[in-house]
Amino acid sequence: MRKDIHPEYREVVFQDAGADFAFLTRSCLHSNETIKWEDGNEYPLVKIEISSKSHPFYTGQHKVVDSGGRVDRFKRRYQRK
């Protein structure tokens, strides 16, 4: 294997500002901001727009959008008689 081709992984805090949710994980993303975490240490902070706490699929707010009655037409066309 070639040397020095893999990124450097370190602990980073990802923060979802919309849901007031943050989690600590390992990543190779760089950030100039830092945050003091629950364990008292400072970690780089990466702000994200959506996470499992704010995504509609994970929060149960996911809705099926039926544009033009396509679902009803499908059900009528393929329903068993």
PyMOL CGO cylinders between C-alpha atoms (Angstrom):
from pymol import cmd
from pymol.cgo import CYLINDER

trace = [
    CYLINDER, 0.00, 0.00, 0.00, 1.08, 3.55, -0.66, 0.3, 1, 1, 1, 1, 1, 1,
    CYLINDER, 1.08, 3.55, -0.66, 1.94, 5.61, 2.38, 0.3, 1, 1, 1, 1, 1, 1,
    CYLINDER, 1.94, 5.61, 2.38, 0.46, 9.01, 3.29, 0.3, 1, 1, 1, 1, 1, 1,
    CYLINDER, 0.46, 9.01, 3.29, -2.66, 8.71, 1.13, 0.3, 1, 1, 1, 1, 1, 1,
    CYLINDER, -2.66, 8.71, 1.13, -5.19, 8.24, 3.92, 0.3, 1, 1, 1, 1, 1, 1,
    CYLINDER, -5.19, 8.24, 3.92, -6.75, 11.25, 5.66, 0.3, 1, 1, 1, 1, 1, 1,
    CYLINDER, -6.75, 11.25, 5.66, -6.10, 11.97, 9.31, 0.3, 1, 1, 1, 1, 1, 1,
    CYLINDER, -6.10, 11.97, 9.31, -9.14, 11.11, 11.43, 0.3, 1, 1, 1, 1, 1, 1,
    CYLINDER, -9.14, 11.11, 11.43, -9.74, 12.93, 14.69, 0.3, 1, 1, 1, 1, 1, 1,
    CYLINDER, -9.74, 12.93, 14.69, -12.64, 13.51, 17.04, 0.3, 1, 1, 1, 1, 1, 1,
    CYLINDER, -12.64, 13.51, 17.04, -15.05, 16.21, 15.82, 0.3, 1, 1, 1, 1, 1, 1,
    CYLINDER, -15.05, 16.21, 15.82, -18.36, 17.53, 17.17, 0.3, 1, 1, 1, 1, 1, 1,
    CYLINDER, -18.36, 17.53, 17.17, -21.19, 17.82, 14.63, 0.3, 1, 1, 1, 1, 1, 1,
    CYLINDER, -21.19, 17.82, 14.63, -23.91, 20.27, 15.65, 0.3, 1, 1, 1, 1, 1, 1,
    CYLINDER, -23.91, 20.27, 15.65, -27.41, 20.49, 14.17, 0.3, 1, 1, 1, 1, 1, 1,
    CYLINDER, -27.41, 20.49, 14.17, -28.39, 24.06, 15.02, 0.3, 1, 1, 1, 1, 1, 1,
    CYLINDER, -28.39, 24.06, 15.02, -32.03, 23.61, 14.01, 0.3, 1, 1, 1, 1, 1, 1,
    CYLINDER, -32.03, 23.61, 14.01, -32.62, 20.77, 16.45, 0.3, 1, 1, 1, 1, 1, 1,
    CYLINDER, -32.62, 20.77, 16.45, -30.21, 21.89, 19.19, 0.3, 1, 1, 1, 1, 1, 1,
    CYLINDER, -30.21, 21.89, 19.19, -28.47, 18.51, 18.89, 0.3, 1, 1, 1, 1, 1, 1,
    CYLINDER, -28.47, 18.51, 18.89, -24.77, 17.66, 18.80, 0.3, 1, 1, 1, 1, 1, 1,
    CYLINDER, -24.77, 17.66, 18.80, -22.75, 14.47, 18.70, 0.3, 1, 1, 1, 1, 1, 1,
    CYLINDER, -22.75, 14.47, 18.70, -19.09, 13.55, 18.94, 0.3, 1, 1, 1, 1, 1, 1,
    CYLINDER, -19.09, 13.55, 18.94, -17.58, 11.26, 16.33, 0.3, 1, 1, 1, 1, 1, 1,
    CYLINDER, -17.58, 11.26, 16.33, -14.42, 10.76, 14.30, 0.3, 1, 1, 1, 1, 1, 1,
    CYLINDER, -14.42, 10.76, 14.30, -14.04, 12.59, 11.00, 0.3, 1, 1, 1, 1, 1, 1,
    CYLINDER, -14.04, 12.59, 11.00, -11.44, 13.99, 8.64, 0.3, 1, 1, 1, 1, 1, 1,
    CYLINDER, -11.44, 13.99, 8.64, -13.31, 17.30, 8.15, 0.3, 1, 1, 1, 1, 1, 1,
    CYLINDER, -13.31, 17.30, 8.15, -11.46, 20.47, 9.10, 0.3, 1, 1, 1, 1, 1, 1,
    CYLINDER, -11.46, 20.47, 9.10, -12.97, 23.38, 11.02, 0.3, 1, 1, 1, 1, 1, 1,
    CYLINDER, -12.97, 23.38, 11.02, -11.68, 26.63, 12.48, 0.3, 1, 1, 1, 1, 1, 1,
    CYLINDER, -11.68, 26.63, 12.48, -14.38, 26.66, 15.17, 0.3, 1, 1, 1, 1, 1, 1,
    CYLINDER, -14.38, 26.66, 15.17, -14.12, 24.72, 18.40, 0.3, 1, 1, 1, 1, 1, 1,
    CYLINDER, -14.12, 24.72, 18.40, -16.56, 23.76, 21.13, 0.3, 1, 1, 1, 1, 1, 1,
    CYLINDER, -16.56, 23.76, 21.13, -16.13, 22.56, 24.70, 0.3, 1, 1, 1, 1, 1, 1,
    CYLINDER, -16.13, 22.56, 24.70, -17.73, 19.11, 24.94, 0.3, 1, 1, 1, 1, 1, 1,
    CYLINDER, -17.73, 19.11, 24.94, -19.35, 17.37, 27.92, 0.3, 1, 1, 1, 1, 1, 1,
    CYLINDER, -19.35, 17.37, 27.92, -16.08, 15.71, 28.90, 0.3, 1, 1, 1, 1, 1, 1,
    CYLINDER, -16.08, 15.71, 28.90, -14.38, 19.11, 29.33, 0.3, 1, 1, 1, 1, 1, 1,
    CYLINDER, -14.38, 19.11, 29.33, -12.18, 18.86, 26.23, 0.3, 1, 1, 1, 1, 1, 1,
    CYLINDER, -12.18, 18.86, 26.23, -12.32, 21.17, 23.22, 0.3, 1, 1, 1, 1, 1, 1,
    CYLINDER, -12.32, 21.17, 23.22, -13.02, 19.66, 19.81, 0.3, 1, 1, 1, 1, 1, 1,
    CYLINDER, -13.02, 19.66, 19.81, -13.39, 21.09, 16.30, 0.3, 1, 1, 1, 1, 1, 1,
    CYLINDER, -13.39, 21.09, 16.30, -17.01, 22.04, 15.54, 0.3, 1, 1, 1, 1, 1, 1,
    CYLINDER, -17.01, 22.04, 15.54, -18.74, 21.28, 12.23, 0.3, 1, 1, 1, 1, 1, 1,
    CYLINDER, -18.74, 21.28, 12.23, -22.21, 22.79, 11.85, 0.3, 1, 1, 1, 1, 1, 1,
    CYLINDER, -22.21, 22.79, 11.85, -24.74, 20.80, 9.83, 0.3, 1, 1, 1, 1, 1, 1,
    CYLINDER, -24.74, 20.80, 9.83, -28.19, 21.70, 8.58, 0.3, 1, 1, 1, 1, 1, 1,
    CYLINDER, -28.19, 21.70, 8.58, -29.93, 18.39, 9.14, 0.3, 1, 1, 1, 1, 1, 1,
    CYLINDER, -29.93, 18.39, 9.14, -29.39, 15.33, 11.31, 0.3, 1, 1, 1, 1, 1, 1,
    CYLINDER, -29.39, 15.33, 11.31, -31.40, 12.37, 12.57, 0.3, 1, 1, 1, 1, 1, 1,
    CYLINDER, -31.40, 12.37, 12.57, -33.03, 14.70, 15.14, 0.3, 1, 1, 1, 1, 1, 1,
    CYLINDER, -33.03, 14.70, 15.14, -34.38, 17.07, 12.49, 0.3, 1, 1, 1, 1, 1, 1,
    CYLINDER, -34.38, 17.07, 12.49, -34.87, 14.95, 9.35, 0.3, 1, 1, 1, 1, 1, 1,
    CYLINDER, -34.87, 14.95, 9.35, -38.58, 14.27, 8.69, 0.3, 1, 1, 1, 1, 1, 1,
    CYLINDER, -38.58, 14.27, 8.69, -37.99, 10.57, 7.98, 0.3, 1, 1, 1, 1, 1, 1,
    CYLINDER, -37.99, 10.57, 7.98, -36.45, 9.94, 11.40, 0.3, 1, 1, 1, 1, 1, 1,
    CYLINDER, -36.45, 9.94, 11.40, -38.79, 12.22, 13.35, 0.3, 1, 1, 1, 1, 1, 1,
    CYLINDER, -38.79, 12.22, 13.35, -41.97, 10.60, 12.01, 0.3, 1, 1, 1, 1, 1, 1,
    CYLINDER, -41.97, 10.60, 12.01, -43.06, 13.72, 10.13, 0.3, 1, 1, 1, 1, 1, 1,
    CYLINDER, -43.06, 13.72, 10.13, -42.37, 12.08, 6.73, 0.3, 1, 1, 1, 1, 1, 1,
    CYLINDER, -42.37, 12.08, 6.73, -45.36, 12.43, 4.41, 0.3, 1, 1, 1, 1, 1, 1,
    CYLINDER, -45.36, 12.43, 4.41, -46.06, 10.91, 1.02, 0.3, 1, 1, 1, 1, 1, 1,
    CYLINDER, -46.06, 10.91, 1.02, -46.74, 13.68, -1.45, 0.3, 1, 1, 1, 1, 1, 1,
    CYLINDER, -46.74, 13.68, -1.45, -49.37, 12.70, -3.99, 0.3, 1, 1, 1, 1, 1, 1,
    CYLINDER, -49.37, 12.70, -3.99, -49.16, 15.09, -6.90, 0.3, 1, 1, 1, 1, 1, 1,
    CYLINDER, -49.16, 15.09, -6.90, -52.06, 14.86, -9.25, 0.3, 1, 1, 1, 1, 1, 1,
    CYLINDER, -52.06, 14.86, -9.25, -53.69, 11.79, -7.69, 0.3, 1, 1, 1, 1, 1, 1,
    CYLINDER, -53.69, 11.79, -7.69, -51.09, 9.40, -9.09, 0.3, 1, 1, 1, 1, 1, 1,
    CYLINDER, -51.09, 9.40, -9.09, -51.35, 7.04, -6.13, 0.3, 1, 1, 1, 1, 1, 1,
    CYLINDER, -51.35, 7.04, -6.13, -55.15, 6.80, -6.47, 0.3, 1, 1, 1, 1, 1, 1,
    CYLINDER, -55.15, 6.80, -6.47, -54.91, 6.20, -10.23, 0.3, 1, 1, 1, 1, 1, 1,
    CYLINDER, -54.91, 6.20, -10.23, -52.33, 3.48, -9.62, 0.3, 1, 1, 1, 1, 1, 1,
    CYLINDER, -52.33, 3.48, -9.62, -54.51, 1.77, -7.02, 0.3, 1, 1, 1, 1, 1, 1,
    CYLINDER, -54.51, 1.77, -7.02, -57.59, 1.91, -9.27, 0.3, 1, 1, 1, 1, 1, 1,
    CYLINDER, -57.59, 1.91, -9.27, -55.70, 0.59, -12.26, 0.3, 1, 1, 1, 1, 1, 1,
    CYLINDER, -55.70, 0.59, -12.26, -54.04, -2.35, -10.50, 0.3, 1, 1, 1, 1, 1, 1,
    CYLINDER, -54.04, -2.35, -10.50, -56.54, -3.32, -7.82, 0.3, 1, 1, 1, 1, 1, 1,
    CYLINDER, -56.54, -3.32, -7.82, -57.70, -6.90, -7.91, 0.3, 1, 1, 1, 1, 1, 1,
    CYLINDER, -57.70, -6.90, -7.91, -61.35, -7.43, -8.57, 0.3, 1, 1, 1, 1, 1, 1,
]
cmd.load_cgo(trace, "trace")
